[in-house]
């Protein structure tokens, strides 16, 4: 797996998202935000995350899940089997963190890379997800010099009180020790 000159992961599935834009001038990736997602909540492999991030969610499903009009994306999703899908090139701003702040800096989307893991706060993530997450993270750390292991956080850390993911089921120790 490599990151190409257009900031896409080679070997990952590509589902381009319209929910992205340019980062502010001079802002490159300096933070990684890990998320957990499942649609419908607690269900996996439905394809609805791709539909949500690509702006092609069926209206009746969006209404049922209370997602109508939601315009969100992430850079990458790692599903339960460890398959990786990219929606936004890493040099662009994906719309994943919402109202957020890290170390006093607001608007995390401006300088963060969002990585979604298919899962829930209470269900353990899979071995395949940890393997792929480690590979992707190592590539990001190598490619973008402002990224560091210390600048990897959960969505809950940049949006406290509003978000809880990736949740208590995410094994931070297991993940972070694979990066050193």
PyMOL commands that set and color helices and strands:
alter all, ss='L'
color gray80, all
select helices_A, chain A and resi 48-53+59-64+108-110+127-143+149-151+155-158+172-177
alter helices_A, ss='H'
color red, helices_A
select strands_A, chain A and resi 2-3+9-10+13-14+20-22+31-37+76-78+84-86+92-94+101-102+105-106+112-118+152-154
alter strands_A, ss='S'
color yellow, strands_A
deselect
rebuild
show_as cartoon
